[in-house]
Amino acid sequence: MTKGDPLAPFAMQDMKCYHFNADGTAAIAYRTRMGYAVVAGDPVGDETRFAELVADFAAMCHGRGWRLVVLGCSRQRLDLWADAAALGQSLRTVPIGRDVVIDVATFDMVGRKYRNLRQAVQRTQNFGITTEVVSEQGLDGRLRAELTEVLQASPSGARTERGFSMCLDGALEGCYPGVLLIVARDKHGRVQGFHRYATAGHGTEVSLDVPWRRRGAPNGIDERLSVDMIAWARENGAERVSLAFAAFPEIFNDRHRGKIASLIYAAIHLGDALIALESLYRYLRKFHTLGDRRYVMASLTQVLPLLIVLLSLEFMPRRRGV
């Protein structure tokens, strides 16, 4: 898949449909709902074919009466969608956050700014935590059972999967190639947590899918798993590790919010039961690597149904297979 795109592996998610170019060398991943065609991230495949692919997809949406939405569009692909306006679908651009991507060749934890990250990692070392990286498709029955028990005991909701643009499905099923798990065990050998990563670009891109941890796991275990995955990536020829997506970082950083920013901040926290975006941002901030912006591109003439569609795609639960 496309090199340099941290969302590219998530095009594989089973709930997505695909629109290919004529020779099948590039594709757009999307889903339709309530008359909207919602594109997940950027096109994948042969970059030289993206322009014709997008034009053909926009024409198909116009012909079928679908309103076009692009969720998680990168800054460098914004111009691809400009021609959609010629088909009566003028798309407004709304920033929704930033990628958090580690350059593994240059990453270190030296200096005062990484103090909190170093301390988190050190706490797990003091606790006796060790980690290992394994292939999801290569799991044996015993390890799969251990990881399933942690997944089901996780505070994040054991038997539901959520998300559309920035995650996979089928955890521990081994249905996708190139998926890696990094597993943390305590000094007694008990699994305390694990992270799931997808790969792309012939292994150059490694992107975090979902983290799981046991209730009561040592503080700092997520930081430890991320840091050790970055080290593994460096040793195995990967170039970048995407840790997650930092939504609305400017809102969380603003200590003097005006009325509109305060309303947005309050609205974000209404969804804490599904995803605690501010807590996620506080974790990601320890790595000091906010990257390129991501955008929603849509017509804003019908905001309420648009929000219903986007929120339902991202947060409506799906049954787990484990």
MIVEXFI-859692 format. One record per residue: x, y, z of N, C-alpha, C, O, CB in turn. Coordinates in steps of 0.02 Angstrom, whole numbers. Each point is the difference from the previous one (the first is absolute). Glycine has a CB too. Layout:
residues N
     n_px     n_py     n_pz    ca_px    ca_py    ca_pz     c_px     c_py     c_pz     o_px     o_py     o_pz    cb_px    cb_py    cb_pz
        X        Y        Z        X        Y        Z        X        Y        Z        X        Y        Z        X        Y        Z
...
***
This chain:
residues 322
     n_px     n_py     n_pz    ca_px    ca_py    ca_pz     c_px     c_py     c_pz     o_px     o_py     o_pz    cb_px    cb_py    cb_pz
       41      -60        0      -41       60        0       43       63        0       62       -4        3     -152      -59       58
       57      119      -65       34       64       -8       51       13       55      -16       -6       60      -86       48     -117
      161      -23       37       53       16       48      -10       70       26      -21       45      -37      101     -122      -22
      -66       87      123       -5       66       30      -69       20       24       -9       57       23      100      -27      -95
     -140      -75       69      -68       15       22      -16      -44       60      -11      -60       -9      -24       93     -108
       32       -5      178      -13      -41       59      -69      -31        2      -11      -48       37       90      119       22
     -126      -44      -98      -68      -29        0       -9      -53      -54      -51      -34       -1        9      142       44
       91     -117      -87       -7      -47      -56      -19      -70       22      -42      -31      -33      124       99      -28
      -52      -96      115      -18      -70       18      -74       -8       18      -27      -55       -7      143       40       47
     -148       68      -18      -69       -6       24      -50       -1      -57      -60       -9       11       94       67       93
      -10      -51     -165      -44      -10      -58      -24      -72       -4      -50      -14      -33      109      106      -28
      -23     -138       95      -18      -71       -3      -62      -17       41      -27      -55       -8      147       31       -9
     -143       69       60      -54      -17       46      -60      -30      -37      -19       24      -53       57       68      128
      -66     -144      -47      -50      -41      -34      -64       37      -16      -34      -17      -48       82      -80      106
      -65      148      -20      -63       35      -11        2       49      -58      -51       31      -16       28      -45      137
       81       23     -152        8       49      -53      -13      -29      -69       11      -60      -12       71      119       83
     -107      -16     -116       -7      -16      -71       59       33      -37       35       42       28     -163      -51      -19
      137      -11      -72       58       25      -38      -21       21      -70      -40      -33      -34      116      -41      101
      -46      130      -87       -8       23      -69       69       -1      -31       44       38       21     -146       35        6
      112     -116      -79       65       -8      -32        4       40      -65      -51       15      -31       61     -128       83
       51      129      -72       10       26      -67       -5      -58      -50       -8      -57       20       81      152       24
      -66      -79     -108      -15      -49      -52       45      -62        4      -24      -56      -12      -13      149      -60
      101      -84       88       45      -57        1       12      -27       71       43      -43        9       10       88     -111
      -90      -20      152        3      -27       67       63       15       38       18      -36       46      -89      -51      -87
      107      141       22       62       16       33       -8       53       55       48       14       36       11      -43     -141
     -118       58      112      -13       50       52      -73       -8       21      -42      -22      -39      130      103       -6
     -102      -62      107      -68       -9       26      -17       52       52       44       28       33      -35     -150      -55
      -73      136       28      -28       42       52      -42      -45       45      -42      -38      -24       41      143      -51
       12     -101      140      -40      -37       49      -55       46       25       13       57       18       86     -130       16
     -161       49      -32      -55       42       19      -57      -42       28        2      -61       -1       30      145      -87
      -82      -49      113      -61      -32       25      -58       47      -13        7       61        6       56     -125       84
     -120       37     -108      -59       42      -11      -48       -6       59       -8      -54       29       20       41     -153
      -42       69      141      -50        0       55      -44       62       -8       26       56       -7       53     -119       85
     -144       53      -77      -49       55       -1       12       48      -59       -8       61        7       -1      -70      118
       28      -18     -182       10       41      -59       67       34       -4       12       41      -45     -131      -24       46
      165      -33       45       68       27       -1       48      -56      -20       -8      -57       21      -21      143       68
       78      -68     -129       57      -45      -14       59       28       38       27       53      -19      -72      -87      -96
       66        0      169       53       25       44       65      -36      -17        6      -61        9      -90       86       83
      132       13     -116       66      -27      -18       43       -2       63        2       47       39      -11       -2     -158
       44     -101      128       43       -9       58       72       15      -19       32      -40      -34     -110      -47       82
      104      144      -26       69       17      -13       14       15      -73      -45       18      -37       76      -88      132
       32       62     -115       21       14      -68       -5      -63      -43       -5      -55       26       82      144       17
      -77      -80     -109        5      -60      -44       63      -39       15       49       28       27     -114       32     -116
       65     -123       71       58      -43        9       19      -30      -67      -42       -6      -45       10      -20      165
       96        7     -126       23      -31      -62       46       46      -39       40       37       29     -144     -103      -32
       97       65      -63       43       37      -46      -19       74        2      -54       20      -22       66     -121      -52
       32      143      102      -14       71        7      -11       35      -66      -37       50       -3      104      -51      107
      -37      -23     -157       -8       33      -65      -71       -8      -27      -19       34      -48      139      -55       25
     -160      -24       53      -68      -11      -24      -53       31       45      -60       -7      -13      100      -98      -38
      -18      140      104      -48       26       48      -47       52      -30      -60       -1       15      144      -20       73
      -59       66     -130      -42       54      -27      -58      -28      -41      -57       21       10      157       54      -13
      -87     -122      -42      -54      -28      -40      -47      -43       43      -60       -3      -13      136        3      -87
      -47      -33      150      -40      -40       45      -51       43       38      -59      -17        4      154      -64        7
      -71      137       17      -44       44       38      -54       30      -46      -58        5       20      153       21       59
      -75       -5     -139      -49       28      -46      -54      -50      -18      -59       17       -3      148       57      -44
      -69     -137       36      -49      -52      -16      -45      -14       59      -60      -11       -9      141      -39      -72
      -53       49      141      -41      -13       59      -49       57       12      -58      -13       16      152      -53       34
      -72      129      -58      -46       57        8      -56       -3      -51      -57       16       16      152       53       29
      -79      -88     -106      -52       -6      -51      -49      -55       17      -61        8      -10      142       32      -76
      -57      -96      113      -45      -54       21      -47       23       55      -60      -14       -2      147      -71      -30
      -59      122       82      -43       26       54      -53       47      -27      -57       -3       21      153       -8       58
      -76       54     -126      -48       47      -30      -55      -38      -36      -59       17        5      150       69      -17
      -72     -138      -25      -49      -39      -38      -48      -37       43      -57      -13      -20      140        2      -68
      -63       -8      148      -43      -38       45      -34       44       53      -37      -25       42      111      -73      -61
      -61      162       15      -32       46       47       29       -2       70      -35       18       48      -66      -31     -114
      162      -10       74       33       -3       65       36       65       15       32       29      -43      -19     -153       32
      -19      148       72       40       56       23       70      -26       19        6      -50       35     -110      113        6
      155      -30      -65       68      -23       10       31       31       63       -6       60       11       18      -73     -135
       20      -29      164       35       22       60       68      -36        2        4      -59      -16     -113       79       80
      161       17      -47       66      -31        8       20        9       73        6       56       25       27      -32     -146
      -22      -80      155       15        1       72       73      -21       10       19      -56      -17     -139       30       46
      160       72        0       70      -15       12       44       14      -60       51      -33       -9      -87      -52       89
       18      133     -122       40       19      -58       65       34       24       -2       43       43     -103      -30     -115
      161      -33       43       63       31       17        9       66      -36      -33       13      -51       83     -126       71
       -6      155        5       11       66      -30       23       -6      -72      -22       39      -42       51        6      154
       14      -94     -128       27       -5      -67      -49      -27      -51       13        1      -60       96      -17      112
     -167       -8      -28      -51      -26      -47      -61       45       -7      -48      -19      -33       87      -95       61
      -38      171        3      -59       44       -3      -17       19      -72      -59        1      -18       88       43      131
       21      -30     -153      -12       22      -69      -32      -54      -43      -30       15      -51      126       63       63
      -88     -141        8      -29      -54      -40      -76        8       -7      -29      -20      -51      121      -55       89
     -123      103       14      -73        2        2      -29       65      -27      -60       11        3       66      -86       94
       36      120     -123      -24       65      -24      -49       -8      -58      -47       39       -6      155       12       42
      -97     -101      -78      -44       -8      -58      -70      -23       18      -45        2      -42      146      -28      -25
     -111        3      129      -67      -21       20      -49       59       -4      -60      -10       -9      110      -78       84
      -24      149      -68      -43       59       -4      -32        6      -68      -56       26       -6      128       31       90
      -37      -81     -136      -28        4      -68      -61      -44       -8      -39        8      -47      153       17        4
     -123      -71       89      -58      -45       -3      -52       19       52      -41      -41       21      115      -50      -63
      -73      153       64      -50       25       45       11      -20       72      -47        4       40      -30       -7     -133
      138      -18      112       13      -21       68       58       42       27       56      -24        8      -97      -94      -31
       27      180       38       51       45       26       18      -22       72      -43        0       44        0       95     -117
      105     -113       83       21      -28       63       37       52       42       49       30      -22      -41     -143      -31
      -33      124      114       35       43       47       51      -40       39      -10      -60       12      -92      134       -2
      157      -43        8       54      -34       35        1       20       74        5       59       16       62      -62     -123
      -72      -47      151       -1       13       72       56      -41       33       -2      -62       -4     -124       85        1
      174        9       35       54      -38       34      -27      -36       61      -39       28       38      124       55      -79
      -64     -145       50      -25      -39       57       56      -27       45      -14      -30       51      -83       -2     -122
      160       43       52       54      -23       44       64      -12      -39        7       20      -58      -92      -71      132
      132       18      -41       66      -11      -29       21      -73        9      -16      -33       49       47      153      -26
        7     -144      -73       33      -65        7       55        6       53       29       53       10      -55      -83     -131
       39      -25      154       56       -4       48       45      -56      -25      -11      -59       14      -58      102       86
      121      -24     -138       42      -48      -35       72        8       22       27       55       -2     -106      -54      -97
      109      -55      121       69        0       24       47      -19      -57      -10      -50      -34      -29       19      149
       90       73     -126       55      -18      -45       47      -44       42       36       26       43      -46       82     -114
       11     -173       57       34      -46       45       76        9       -2       35      -17       49     -128      -63      -66
      119      107      -38       73        8       -5       26       55       46       57       -3       22      -63      -37     -140
      -35       89      132       22       58       40      -30        3       70       21       41       40       -7       19     -147
      -62     -104      121      -33        4       65       47      -20       56       35      -50       -4     -144       25      -52
      109       65      109       33      -19       62      -40       31       57      -48       37      -11      163      -44      -45
      -95       -7      117      -34       28       58       47       43       40       -3        1       62      -74     -101      -58
      122      134      -39       50       42       33      -28       70       11      -35       27      -42      128      -94      -12
      -77       95      111      -20       69       13      -59        6       48      -36      -48       13       79       76     -124
      -51       32      136      -51       13       51      -71      -12      -27      -44      -21       38      121      105       14
      -88      -70     -116      -69       -5      -26      -25      -72        2      -61      -12        0       83      111      -73
       23     -148       74      -21      -70        2        0      -28       71       -5      -61       10       51       47     -125
      -40       57      164        5      -24       69      -59      -43       20        9      -54       28       57      155        0
     -127      -78      -43      -60      -38       19       -2      -68      -35      -22      -50       29      -39      157      -10
       82     -109      -82        1      -62      -36       51      -48       30      -14      -60        9      -22      120     -113
       96      -36      119       51      -42       31      -23      -28       67       11      -58       15       77      126      -73
     -121      -25       97      -23      -23       66      -53      -54       -7       -1      -48       39       26      161        7
      -70     -106      -95      -52      -50      -11       31      -67      -18      -19      -53       25      -61      142      -62
      129      -88       -8       34      -61      -21       38      -31       59       -1      -61        9       10      105     -126
       24       -2      156       39      -25       57      -45      -34       51       21      -50       30       62      141      -49
     -143      -65       30      -46      -32       48      -14      -72      -20       -3      -45       43      -49      157      -18
       42     -124      -90      -15      -68      -22       62      -45        7       -6      -59       15      -81      103      -94
      145      -16       68       61      -39        9        9      -19       73       21      -56       15       31      114     -114
      -67      -11      143        5      -15       72      -50      -55       20       12      -38       47       25      156      -26
      -93     -120      -56      -51      -50       14       16      -68      -29      -33      -50       16      -50      142      -14
      135      -95      -44       19      -63      -30      -34      -16      -66       -1      -58      -21       22       19      134
      -49       89     -145      -34      -11      -64       50      -16      -55       52       33       -6     -145       45       42
       77     -128      -76       38      -15      -61      -48       -1      -59      -60       -8        9      145      -59       56
      -59       76     -126      -43        2      -59       28      -45      -54       59      -15       -3      -93      133       31
      -11     -139      -72       20      -37      -60      -48       18      -57      -58       16       12      106     -111       58
      -23       91     -132      -40       14      -60      -14      -66      -35       46      -39      -12        5      155        0
     -114     -127       -4      -21      -62      -33      -46       16      -58      -31       53       -1       42     -118      108
      -14       20     -155      -47        7      -56      -69      -24       20       -7      -53       30      101       37     -111
     -145       56       66      -68      -21       17      -19      -64      -36      -33      -43       28        2      162       -9
       52     -127      -82      -17      -60      -38       38      -61       26      -19      -57      -14       -4      128      -86
       77      -60      138       39      -56       26      -16      -18       72       38      -39       29       49       73     -107
     -140       -8      106      -16      -15       70      -17      -74        9      -36      -29      -39       -7      147       53
       71     -147       39      -21      -67       18      -61        4       47      -18       54       22      137      -98      -36
     -149      -12       27      -61       -1       39        8       28       70      -44       34       26        9     -131      -92
       92       82       97       10       22       69        5       76        4      -31       31       43       88     -139      -18
      -16      138      -69        9       72        3      -64       36      -20      -18       51       29      140      -65      -55
     -157      -13      -24      -64       31      -19      -48        0       58      -36       49       10       53      -86     -128
      -19      -17      156      -45       -3       58       20       51       53      -43       32       30       23     -153      -52
       85      130       34       24       50       48      -20       70      -22      -24       39       41      120     -114      -11
      -86       90      -94      -16       67      -24      -75       13       -2      -22       55       13      127      -59      -81
     -143      -48       53      -73        7        0      -25       16       70      -46       40        9       37     -120     -105
       39       49      146      -20       13       69       14       72       19      -40       32       35       63     -152       -6
       35      148      -51       16       70       13      -49       45      -37      -24       50       28      146      -79      -11
     -135       13      -80      -47       41      -39      -68        3       33      -30       53        4       92      -84     -108
      -86      -25      128      -66       -2       31        0       34       69      -53       21       23       29     -126      -85
       82      109       94        5       33       65       18       74       -6        6       34       50       28     -143       -1
      -26      133     -110       22       69      -11      -55       49       18      -59      -14      -13      136      -25      -77
      -60       97      119      -50       51       14      -32       29      -61      -53       32        4      115       -6       98
      -32      -34     -160      -24       33      -61      -62      -33      -30      -26       25      -50      142       10       29
     -140      -90       50      -59      -33      -28       21      -60      -39       28        5      -55      -89      104       49
       48     -167       34       32      -61      -26      -29      -25      -65       37      -19      -46      -13      -10      162
      -90       28     -122      -30      -35      -57      -27       47      -54      -43      -20      -39       14      -71      118
       53      151      -80      -21       46      -52       61       29      -35       52       12       30     -157       15       33
       97      -17     -128       50       36      -39      -33       62      -28      -57       -3      -24      121     -104       -5
      -29      162       31      -26       62      -27       52       30      -48       59      -19        1     -128       39      104
       47       26     -146       46       36      -43       -9      -17      -73      -23      -55      -17      102       59      111
      -60       43     -136       -8       -8      -72       63       19      -38       26      -40      -38     -148       63       52
      146       37       -4       54       25      -42       69      -18       25       47       -2      -40     -121       94       10
       82     -106       94       67       -6       28        8      -63       43       35        2       51      -26      121      -52
      -40     -178      -19        9      -62       38      -19      -59      -44      -33        7      -51        9       53      159
       46     -119      -86      -19      -63      -31      -53      -35       43      -20       25       53      135      -36     -106
     -137      -45       30      -45      -43       39       34      -68        8       57       -8      -20     -162       71      -21
       69     -111       68       25      -69        3       60      -11       44       45      -37      -18      -89       26      -94
       46       44      171       57       -7       44       11      -74       19      -47      -35       19       26      151       25
       83     -138      -50       24      -67       19      -25      -55      -46       12      -59       12       -8       98      104
      -40      -21     -169      -25      -50      -47       50      -19      -54       -6      -52      -31     -108       95       53
      165       -1      -32       51      -14      -50      -24        6      -72       26      -33      -44       23      -41      126
     -100      116      -93      -29        4      -67       36       50      -46      -12        1      -60      -96      -32      111
      152       73      -23       36       49      -40       75      -14        1       28      -16       52     -117      102      -27
      122      -81      -83       72      -10       -2       37       60       30      -25       56       -1       12     -127     -102
       72       57      130       43       54       24      -20       32       65       26       53       17       -2      -33     -133
      -69      -51      153      -21       29       64       45      -28       55       10      -61        6     -131       73      -46
      148       33       81       45      -18       54      -30       17       68      -39       47        6      137      -28      -82
      -81      -58      126      -20       12       68       62        7       43       47      -40       -6     -155      -24      -10
      110      115       59       53        4       50      -33      -12       67      -47       34       19      117       47      -89
      -43     -130      106      -32      -27       60       44       16       61       60      -10       -2     -116      -83      -65
       24      117      120       36       15       63      -19      -51       53      -59      -13       12       61      136      -41
       50     -153       60      -10      -47       54       32       27       64       51       35       -3      -55     -132      -79
      -25       79      139       31       19       63       52      -52       19       12      -48      -37     -117      107       74
      137      -50       20       55      -45       20      -23      -71       14       41      -45        5       16      144       42
     -122     -108      -41      -27      -68       10      -21      -32      -67      -25      -57       -1      -14       92      115
       48        1     -169      -17      -26      -65      -72       12      -21      -21      -25      -52      106      -59       71
     -123      121       20      -70       13      -16       -5       60      -47       31       51       11      -67      -98      100
       -3       39     -164       -9       55      -48      -39       56       34      -55      -11       26       57      -70     -124
       26      142       96      -32       58       29      -31       46      -52      -43       41       17      125      -48       76
      -60        2     -155      -28       41      -53       33      -15      -66       52      -33       -2      -78      122       85
       -5      -66     -137       31       -8      -66      -26       54      -47      -56       25        8       70     -149       11
       26      141      -69      -19       46      -53       -2      -38      -66       39      -46      -11       13      144       73
      -98      -78     -104       -6      -29      -67       22       52      -52      -23       57        1      -73     -134       37
      140       56      -84       27       45      -51      -12      -31      -69        8      -60      -10       79      105       91
     -104       -2     -129       -5      -20      -70       60       29      -38       27       52       20     -154      -58      -13
      147      -27      -60       57       23      -39      -19       13      -72      -49      -27      -25      125      -38      100
      -37      107     -107      -10       16      -71       67       21      -29       51        1       35     -171       36      -14
      120      -22      -87       61       22      -33       56      -52        4       58       18       10      -90       98       16
       14     -180      -34       49      -55        5       37        2       66       60      -15        4      -47       17     -128
      -49       16      177       28       -1       67       31       65       23       24        4       56       -5     -121      -75
      -19      168      -24       30       64       20      -46       40       47       24       41       39       38      -39     -147
     -127      -15      104      -49       37       40      -30      -47       52      -24      -54      -17       -1      132      -80
       25      -58      160      -30      -39       54      -49       46       36       19       53       25       85     -127      -12
     -167       54      -10      -53       43       28      -37      -35       56      -24      -56       -8       13      114     -102
        6      -24      167      -38      -27       56      -74       -5      -18      -30       48      -24      113        0      105
     -111     -106      -68      -72      -10       -9      -35       14       67      -30       53        8       49     -139     -100
      -15       39      139      -34        9       64       45      -27       55       31      -52       -8     -146       42      -47
      119       45      112       34      -27       59      -49      -32       49      -57       23        7      146       65      -20
      -67     -141       45      -40      -30       54       44       -9       61       60      -13       -6     -135      -46      -78
       45       66      142       37      -11       62      -47      -28       52      -59       15        1      140       78      -28
      -53     -134       71      -39      -29       54      -16       54       52       41       44       12       13     -157      -32
     -112      110       50      -15       45       56       52      -11       55       15      -56       19     -139       54      -47
      151       57       53       51       -5       52       69      -11      -27       47      -10       39     -134      -33       34
       97       44     -139       67       -7      -28       43       59       23      -26       53       14      -19     -115     -115
      111       53      104       44       53       25       -6       64      -41       -7       -2      -61       85      -85      101
      -74      144       -7        1       63      -35       61        3      -45       54      -23       18     -115       79       77
       51      -28     -154       55        6      -48        5      -57      -49       45        0      -42       14       63      128
     -104     -111      -82        6      -59      -43      -11       18      -74       31      -29      -44      -69      -43      139
       -8      120     -109      -11       20      -69       61       36      -28       20      -11      -57     -143       19       80
      153       36       18       62       33      -22       55      -50      -14       36        5      -49      -68       96      115
       38     -151      -22       52      -51       -9      -11      -39      -64       48      -12      -38      -36        3      163
      -73      -11     -138      -15      -38      -61       15       42      -62       27      -26      -49     -115      -38      111
       71      128      -60       14       43      -58       75        9      -11       24       -6      -57     -132       65       78
      144      -45       32       73       10       -5       34      -64      -25       45        4      -42      -50       82      135
      -15     -143      -67       31      -62      -21      -19      -18      -72       40      -31      -36      -41       -8      155
      -59       59     -141      -19      -12      -70       42       44      -46       19      -22      -54     -136       -8       89
      131       91      -14       43       44      -41       69      -31       -6       30        1      -54      -95      101       92
       92     -129       17       65      -33       -2       -1      -60      -46       47      -11      -38      -24       51      155
      -76      -80     -113       -7      -59      -44       -2       23      -73       32      -31      -43      -93      -32      133
       23      116     -104       -6       25      -68       68       21      -28       17      -14      -57     -134       51       82
      156       -3       17       66       22      -22       45      -60      -17       37        2      -49      -48      101      121
        7     -154      -32       42      -59      -10      -23      -43      -59       38      -41      -25      -14       41      147
      -86       10     -145      -27      -43      -52      -15       38      -65      -40      -23      -41       -8      -48      130
       79      129      -98       -3       34      -64      -59       45      -12       -8       26      -55       69     -120       15
     -104      104       90      -55       47       -9       25       71        5       52       13       32     -133      -97       16
       47      131      -78       20       70       -1      -42       44       46       24       48       29       16      -65     -144
     -104       -1      121      -45       42       39      -47      -44       41      -22      -53      -22       28      144      -64
      -22      -68      146      -51      -31       43      -53       52       15       15       52       31       70     -134       20
     -146       69      -71      -56       44       16      -31      -25       65      -24      -56        3        3       83     -126
       20       16      173      -26      -19       66      -75        7        5      -33      -41       32      141       74       16
     -135       17      -80      -72       11        3      -15       66      -36       43       27      -35      -55      -91      145
      -48       88     -101      -22       63      -29      -20       46       56      -42      -18       42        3      -38     -149
       70      115      109      -16       48       53      -55       47      -25       12       44      -41      107      -50       86
     -179       -5      -20      -57       41      -21       -1       66       37        8        2       61      -73     -106      -87
       55      158      -11       -9       67       28       53       20       51      -18       23       55     -104      -38      -75
      186        8        5       51       16       51        0       73       20       17       16       57       51     -107     -104
      -87      136        1       -1       70       17      -51       16       55       11       43       42       25      -17     -159
      -92      -63      116      -51       10       52       27      -19       68      -10       35       49      -81      -57     -133
      126      -34       87       26      -25       64       58       42       25       12        4       60      -49     -118      -92
       74      145      -13       58       41       20      -19       70       21       38       34       33       30     -101     -111
     -128       89       58      -21       69       12      -21        9       73      -50      -28       22       13       38     -143
       75       29      158      -16       12       70      -47       59       10      -25       12       55      136      -58      -25
     -125       83      -84      -44       58        4      -53       -5      -54       -4       41      -45       98       31       91
     -135     -124      -40      -51      -13      -51      -54       53        0      -24       21       53       48     -144      -42
      -44      143      -70      -58       43       -7      -64      -40        5        2      -60       15       65      138      -86
     -123      -47       58      -65      -33        8       -7      -59      -48      -22      -54       20      -28      162       18
       68      -97     -101       -8      -54      -50       46      -58       16      -21      -58       -2      -12      143      -84
       96      -70      102       48      -53       16      -21      -37       63        9      -61        5       82      128      -58
     -121      -32      101      -23      -32       62      -59      -47      -15       -4      -54       30       42      153       37
      -82      -79     -112      -56      -43      -19       26      -63      -35      -25      -55       13      -50      155      -23
      123      -92      -34       29      -57      -35       34      -47       50       -7      -61       -3       24      131     -101
       20      -40      151       34      -40       51      -50      -40       41       11      -59       14       81      146       -8
     -147      -56       14      -51      -35       39      -32      -55      -42      -14      -55       26       -7      159       40
        9      -91     -130      -31      -50      -43       45      -60       -9      -23      -57       -1      -39      147      -58
      127      -78       53       48      -55       -7       -4      -47       61        2      -61       -7       74      135      -62
      -81      -44      128       -1      -41       61      -65      -38       10       -3      -45       42       82      126        8
     -131      -63      -86      -62      -39        3       11      -70      -27      -37      -46       18      -29      150      -30
      117     -113      -30       14      -65      -29       54      -39       37       26      -49      -27      -60       95      -80
       51      -26      168       54      -34       37      -13      -74       12       47      -40        5      -22      149       48
      -88     -127      -47      -15      -71       12       19      -43      -60       13      -60        9     -106       94       66
       95       -5     -134       19      -37      -61       74        7      -15       33      -49      -14     -148       67      -30
      140       43       47       72       12      -10       19       64       36      -28       53      -13       27     -113      -99
       49       55      158       21       58       39       55       37      -39       59      -14        8      -87      -45      102
        6      105     -153       46       32      -46       53       42       36       57        2      -22     -148       -1      -62
       72       32      138       50       40       35       52      -44       33       60       16       -1     -145       74       19
       65     -144       13       48      -46       30       47      -29      -53       60       -7       12     -142      -20       78
       54       10     -148       41      -25      -55       51       53      -21       58      -16      -12     -153      -57      -27
       72      135       34       46       53      -19       56       10       51       58        9      -18     -152       47      -43
       77      -59      126       51        8       52       53      -55       -5       59       12       13     -144       43       62
       63     -114      -94       48      -55      -10       43       13      -61       61       -6        3     -142      -74       50
       50       99     -109       38       11      -62       48       58        6       53        0      -31     -148      -46      -32
       77       95      103       42       60        7       69      -17       28       48       37      -11     -152       31       27
      109     -122       21       64      -19       29       53      -16      -53       59        1       15     -121      -45       84
       39       29     -160       47      -18      -53       22       60      -42       46       -6      -41     -100     -106       37
       23      170       14       21       63      -32        9       -7      -75       52       18      -28        4       13      134
     -107      -57     -139        6       -9      -72      -67        7      -36      -18      -42      -41      114      -33       62
     -132      129       -7      -61       14      -38       19       13      -73       43       42      -14     -100        5      117
       25      -82     -149       17        4      -70      -51       37      -41      -30       50       22       91     -155       -9
      -72       81      -74      -44       34      -48      -73       -3       23      -21      -46       36      101       17     -128
     -117       79       70      -72        3       15      -39      -51      -42       20      -19      -54       -8      141       84
      -68     -142       -2      -52      -38      -35      -63       42       -2      -12       42       43       63     -153       -7
      -93       98      -87      -58       42      -12      -62      -43      -15        5      -56      -24       70      147      -19
     -133      -62       58      -63      -22      -29      -15       47      -58        4       61        6      -46     -108      104
       23       18     -166      -21       39      -58      -72      -18      -15      -16      -58      -14      134       63      -34
     -163       44       50      -71      -14       -8      -37       65      -16       25       55       12      -17     -153       67
      -66       89     -107      -46       56       -7      -33       12       68      -24      -47       32        4       22     -155
       18       87      145      -26       16       67      -71       27       -3      -21       35       46      138      -13       -9
     -153      -38      -90      -69       26       -5      -48      -39       44      -53       27       19       78        8     -136
       -8      -97      135      -43      -41       44       45      -28       55       19      -59       -3     -100       30      -92
       95       69      145       50      -18       50      -25      -57       45       38      -46       15        4      163      -17
     -105     -115       24      -25      -50       47        2      -70      -29       28      -45       33     -101      132       16
       45     -100     -108        6      -69      -27       71      -20      -13       18      -59        6     -130       73      -57
      155       33       32       70      -15      -11       33      -24       65       36      -49        1      -31      134      -93
      -19      -50      148       28      -20       64      -26      -69       21       38      -40       27      -30      161        6
      -72     -134      -45      -29      -65       18       37      -56      -38       17      -51       29     -130      105       -6
      124      -43      -87       34      -50      -41       71      -12       25       20      -57       10      -89       89     -108
      107       22      108       70       -7       20        6      -31       70       42      -44       11      -13      142      -82
      -70      -76      118        3      -27       68      -21      -73        2       28      -39       37      -50      154        8
      -28     -133      -85      -22      -70       -1       53      -45      -29        9      -56       23     -127       95      -33
      153      -16      -42       53      -41      -29       58      -10       49       28      -54        4      -61       97     -117
       50       10      149       58       -4       45      -16      -34       67       44      -31       30       -1      133      -85
     -105      -95       79      -14      -21       69      -52      -54        8       -8      -27       55       41      139      -24
      -70     -128      -84      -49      -53        7       37      -66       10       42      -18      -41     -126       80      -31
       69      -99      125       38      -62       14      -15      -55      -49      -55       -6      -27       56       37      146
       50      -73     -130       -7      -61      -39       21      -58       44       45        7       42      -22       54     -153
      -55     -117      103       15      -59       41       69      -27      -16       18       -7      -58     -140      -20       63
      160       11       47       65      -31      -10       -9      -74      -18      -50      -31       16      102      112       66
       -1     -106     -115       -1      -71      -17       32      -44       53        2      -61       -7        1       94     -111
       24       -2      172       34      -40       51      -39        1       64       20      -31       50       91       55     -103
***
